[in-house]
């Protein structure tokens, strides 16, 4: 009986985000700024489409890869926003959230011993998905001094003959960093020269607070044929509970992704898919309204942290800030625990996003301005006390 469990499963660490959230949920009166979930309800016209589909009895399986109407709407959306052209019949799969798409991508391309590069700090799913696919995870530590951006030099330093792929995620969770067209161009040159694949997770692509549109590395010359593009509905359309994502990739890779998806999930929810069509076709203006609200909250938090004298890289995308708390001499986890216990404010330790996150905490501003204001009053009291104690 001692061998009844998978060693691979047992060796996985629990999500640092989920673990801290569960602790915070047991404390009365907590202001939680930990989970990256929009506080907006899913726009009514999207919900209405889902309700209507149920009323019409549209509750049957769809094609494994997703409804062709949704796949067509997806390729139209990506072409309209990022000038990327995909075949809805052969190069698209609709997934149960973006996380499933990440898992499918890894399992479709990784052989035992392949090295998969990924940047840190970064989203919590990349490392376990690499490990579950029998790949060798190779983190690339990014620095605040460089805006948490990947450089060609950092990438080259990590590539070996065993390197299979690079995982990118911009706009970035947890740092809020973005990369420009010029910066991606240098990364693309290295990727093509070294003949490796790219998995680009662009879940926050519509949440860019610069005047320019987010840039996808898949749109660069020579990159589409070596890139797996991943996105979803959760953040852009405030549809977290609908669990709807998608991936686009060259046909040889997509065939394998759909096959794995077919045997593990069958298909995404029919109701969610029909609602997703409405989101893609008619909700650009609603997304812009939500983005403007996030931007206002972003500016508020950045200003508050500056007034507190806390070192902070200014985020330009997603809906997170990543303050540097190293001045206080506490680990990220110690700082987060103390803040929770003393002031009842829940944030996520930076180490939940990899060892490179030590010395930072992640705060989500996908919460109401009222909650953010109350949290900042408590946060200011906390750091004022810490500084006094250290004198």
C-alpha positions in Angstrom: 0.0 0.0 0.0 3.0 2.3 0.4 3.1 2.7 -3.4 -0.5 3.6 -3.8 0.2 7.2 -4.7 2.1 8.7 -7.6 5.5 10.0 -6.5 5.2 12.7 -9.1 1.9 13.9 -7.7 3.1 13.7 -4.1 6.2 15.8 -4.9 4.1 18.7 -6.2 3.9 21.6 -3.9 0.5 23.1 -3.1 -0.2 26.5 -4.8 1.2 29.3 -2.6 -1.7 31.5 -3.6 -4.4 28.9 -2.7 -2.6 28.0 0.6 -2.4 31.6 1.8 -6.0 32.3 0.6 -7.3 29.4 2.6 -5.6 30.7 5.8 -6.9 34.2 5.3 -10.4 32.9 4.8 -10.5 31.6 8.3 -9.9 35.1 9.9 -12.9 37.3 10.4 -12.7 40.8 9.0 -9.9 40.2 6.6 -9.5 42.5 3.6 -8.2 40.1 0.9 -6.1 41.4 -1.9 -4.7 38.1 -2.8 -6.7 36.4 -5.5 -6.5 37.6 -9.1 -10.3 37.6 -9.7 -12.1 40.6 -11.2 -14.6 42.2 -8.9 -16.8 43.0 -11.9 -19.8 40.7 -12.6 -19.6 39.1 -16.1 -21.2 41.7 -18.4 -25.0 41.2 -18.6 -25.1 40.5 -22.3 -22.7 37.6 -21.9 -24.7 36.2 -19.0 -27.9 36.7 -20.9 -26.5 34.6 -23.8 -25.6 31.8 -21.4 -29.1 31.9 -19.9 -30.8 31.9 -23.3 -28.7 28.9 -24.4 -30.0 26.9 -21.4 -33.5 28.0 -22.0 -33.2 26.7 -25.5 -31.9 23.4 -24.3 -28.4 23.8 -25.8 -26.9 21.4 -23.3 -25.2 18.8 -25.5 -21.5 18.0 -26.3 -19.8 20.2 -28.8 -16.9 19.2 -31.1 -13.9 18.3 -29.0 -11.9 21.3 -30.2 -14.9 23.6 -29.5 -17.8 24.9 -31.4 -16.7 26.0 -34.9 -18.6 29.3 -34.4 -16.5 30.0 -31.4 -13.3 29.0 -33.0 -14.1 31.3 -35.9 -14.9 34.2 -33.5 -11.6 33.5 -31.7 -9.5 33.7 -34.9 -11.3 36.9 -35.9 -10.7 38.4 -32.5 -7.0 37.5 -32.5 -6.6 38.8 -36.1 -8.4 42.0 -35.3 -6.3 42.7 -32.1 -2.9 41.2 -32.9 -2.8 40.7 -36.7 -2.4 36.9 -36.2 -4.1 34.6 -38.7 -5.1 31.0 -37.7 -7.2 28.3 -39.3 -10.3 27.7 -37.1 -10.6 24.2 -38.3 -7.1 22.9 -37.6 -5.1 25.4 -35.4 -7.5 26.2 -32.5 -8.7 24.4 -29.4 -11.2 25.7 -26.8 -10.1 24.7 -23.3 -11.4 24.7 -19.7 -9.6 27.9 -18.8 -6.1 29.0 -19.7 -4.6 26.6 -17.2 -5.7 23.5 -19.2 -4.2 25.1 -22.3 -0.8 25.4 -20.5 -1.0 21.7 -19.5 -2.0 20.6 -23.0 0.9 22.6 -24.5 3.4 21.0 -22.2 2.2 17.4 -22.7 2.0 17.9 -26.5 5.7 18.9 -26.9 7.7 17.7 -23.9 9.7 14.4 -23.9 11.5 13.2 -20.8 14.7 15.2 -20.3 13.6 18.2 -22.4 14.5 21.5 -20.8 11.8 24.0 -20.6 12.8 27.6 -19.8 10.4 29.9 -17.9 10.9 33.3 -16.4 10.6 34.0 -12.6 8.7 35.4 -10.9 5.8 34.0 -12.8 2.4 32.3 -12.8 2.3 29.3 -10.5 1.2 26.6 -13.0 4.2 26.6 -15.3 6.6 24.7 -13.0 4.2 21.9 -12.0 3.0 21.4 -15.6 6.6 21.1 -16.8 7.3 18.5 -14.0 4.1 16.6 -14.7 5.2 16.3 -18.4 8.6 14.9 -17.3 10.4 18.0 -18.5 13.3 19.7 -16.7 12.3 23.1 -15.5 14.9 25.8 -16.0 14.0 29.2 -14.4 15.3 32.5 -15.6 15.4 34.9 -12.7 14.3 38.4 -13.8 15.2 41.6 -11.9 13.3 44.7 -10.8 16.1 46.8 -12.1 15.4 45.6 -15.6 11.6 46.0 -15.2 11.1 42.2 -14.9 11.7 41.9 -18.6 13.5 39.1 -20.3 16.6 40.1 -22.3 18.2 38.2 -25.1 21.4 37.9 -23.1 19.6 36.2 -20.2 17.8 33.8 -22.6 21.0 32.9 -24.4 22.8 32.1 -21.1 20.2 29.4 -20.3 19.8 27.7 -23.6 21.5 24.3 -24.0 21.3 21.5 -26.6 18.5 20.1 -24.4 16.3 23.2 -24.5 12.9 22.5 -26.1 10.8 25.6 -25.4 10.6 28.9 -23.6 7.5 30.0 -21.6 6.6 33.7 -21.7 3.8 35.6 -20.0 3.4 39.3 -20.8 1.6 41.3 -19.4 2.9 39.5 -16.4 1.4 38.0 -13.3 2.6 38.8 -10.6 4.8 41.8 -11.6 2.6 43.7 -14.0 5.5 44.0 -16.4 5.0 44.3 -20.2 7.4 44.0 -23.1 7.6 46.2 -26.2 7.9 45.3 -29.8 11.6 46.1 -29.9 12.3 44.0 -26.8 10.3 41.0 -28.2 12.1 41.3 -31.5 15.5 40.5 -29.8 14.0 37.5 -28.0 12.5 36.3 -31.3 15.9 36.5 -33.0 17.4 34.2 -30.3 14.4 31.8 -30.5 14.7 31.4 -34.2 18.5 31.1 -34.2 18.4 28.4 -31.5 15.4 26.7 -33.1 13.3 26.4 -30.0 9.5 26.6 -29.4 7.7 29.3 -27.4 4.6 29.0 -25.2 3.1 32.5 -24.8 0.5 32.9 -22.1 -1.3 36.2 -22.9 -4.1 36.0 -20.4 -3.8 39.7 -19.6 -3.3 40.9 -23.1 -6.3 43.3 -23.0 -5.1 44.8 -19.7 -2.3 47.1 -20.9 -2.2 50.6 -19.6 0.2 52.0 -22.1 -1.1 53.8 -25.1 0.2 51.0 -27.4 -1.6 47.7 -27.9 -0.1 44.6 -26.3 2.3 42.8 -28.5 2.3 39.1 -29.1 5.6 37.4 -29.9 3.7 35.1 -32.1 3.1 37.9 -34.6 6.9 38.3 -35.4 8.2 37.0 -38.6 9.2 33.3 -38.3 7.5 33.0 -34.9 3.9 31.8 -35.5 5.1 28.4 -36.8 7.0 27.8 -33.6 4.6 29.4 -31.0 1.8 28.1 -28.9 -0.5 31.1 -28.2 -2.6 30.8 -25.1 -5.4 33.2 -23.9 -8.8 33.1 -22.2 -11.9 34.8 -21.1 -11.4 35.0 -17.3 -9.5 38.3 -17.0 -10.5 40.1 -20.2 -14.3 39.5 -19.8 -14.5 38.9 -16.1 -15.6 35.3 -16.7 -13.4 33.4 -14.2 -16.2 30.9 -13.2 -17.1 30.1 -16.8 -13.8 28.3 -17.2 -13.1 29.2 -20.8 -9.8 29.5 -22.5 -8.1 28.7 -25.8 -4.9 27.9 -27.5 -3.7 28.4 -31.1 -0.7 26.5 -32.6 0.7 25.0 -35.8 -1.3 22.0 -36.9 1.2 19.3 -36.0 1.2 20.6 -32.4 -2.5 21.3 -32.3 -3.3 17.7 -33.4 -1.6 16.4 -30.3 -3.2 19.0 -28.0 -6.7 18.2 -29.2 -6.0 14.5 -28.8 -5.0 14.9 -25.2 -7.9 17.3 -24.6 -10.3 14.8 -26.2 -9.3 12.0 -23.7 -9.2 14.1 -20.6 -11.9 16.8 -20.9 -13.9 15.9 -24.0 -15.0 19.5 -24.5 -15.5 22.8 -22.7 -18.9 23.7 -21.4 -21.4 24.3 -24.1 -23.0 27.2 -22.1 -19.7 28.9 -21.7 -18.8 28.5 -25.3 -22.0 30.2 -26.5 -21.5 33.0 -24.0 -17.9 33.3 -25.2 -19.1 34.0 -28.8 -21.1 37.0 -27.5 -18.1 38.3 -25.5 -15.8 38.2 -28.5 -18.2 39.8 -31.0 -19.9 42.5 -28.9 -18.1 43.4 -25.8 -14.9 45.4 -26.7 -16.4 48.6 -25.2 -17.2 46.8 -22.0 -13.7 45.5 -21.7 -12.4 49.1 -22.2 -14.6 50.3 -19.3 -13.2 47.6 -17.0 -9.6 48.4 -18.1 -10.1 52.1 -17.3 -11.3 51.2 -13.9 -8.3 48.9 -13.2 -6.1 51.7 -14.4 -7.6 54.1 -11.9 -7.0 51.6 -9.1 -3.4 51.0 -10.4 -2.6 54.7 -10.2 -4.1 55.0 -6.7 -2.0 52.1 -5.3 1.2 53.2 -7.0 0.7 56.7 -5.5 0.0 55.3 -2.0 3.1 53.1 -2.0 5.2 56.0 -3.1 3.8 58.1 -0.3 4.8 55.3 2.2 8.3 55.3 0.8 8.1 51.7 -0.3 10.2 50.7 -3.3 7.8 49.8 -6.1 8.2 48.8 -9.8 5.3 50.5 -11.6 3.2 47.9 -13.3 2.0 48.7 -16.8 -0.2 45.6 -17.4 -2.4 42.9 -15.7 -3.9 43.9 -12.4 -1.2 43.3 -9.8 1.5 45.3 -8.1 4.7 43.7 -6.7 6.1 45.9 -3.9 9.7 45.4 -2.7 9.5 44.8 1.0 13.2 43.7 1.6 13.9 46.9 3.7 12.0 45.3 6.6 14.3 42.3 7.0 11.5 39.8 6.8 11.0 37.1 4.3 8.1 37.5 1.9 6.1 34.8 3.8 6.9 36.4 7.2 5.9 39.8 6.0 2.6 38.5 4.6 1.8 36.5 7.7 2.6 39.5 10.0 0.4 41.8 7.9 -2.4 39.2 8.0 -2.2 38.6 11.7 -1.7 42.2 12.8 -3.8 44.2 10.3 -6.0 41.6 8.7 -4.9 42.4 5.2 -4.2 39.3 3.0 -1.5 39.6 0.2 0.5 36.8 -1.5 4.2 36.2 -0.6 6.4 36.8 -3.7 7.9 33.3 -3.2 4.5 31.8 -4.3 5.7 32.8 -7.8 9.2 31.2 -7.5 12.3 31.7 -5.5 13.0 34.9 -7.5 10.0 36.5 -5.8 11.7 36.6 -2.4 11.7 40.1 -1.0 8.3 41.0 -2.7 4.6 40.6 -2.1 1.8 40.5 -4.7 -1.2 42.7 -4.3 -4.2 42.4 -6.7 -6.1 45.5 -7.5 -9.0 43.6 -9.1 -11.0 44.7 -6.0 -13.2 47.7 -5.3 -11.5 51.1 -4.7 -13.2 51.1 -1.3 -11.5 47.8 -0.3 -8.2 49.1 -1.6 -8.5 52.4 0.4 -9.3 50.5 3.6 -6.4 48.1 3.0 -4.0 51.0 2.5 -4.9 52.6 5.8 -4.1 49.3 7.5 -0.9 48.7 5.4 0.4 52.2 6.2 -0.1 51.5 10.0 1.7 48.2 9.6 4.8 49.5 7.9 4.9 52.5 10.2 5.0 50.2 13.2 7.6 47.9 11.6 9.9 50.9 10.9 9.5 52.1 14.5 10.3 48.6 15.9 13.5 48.5 13.8 14.9 51.8 15.0 
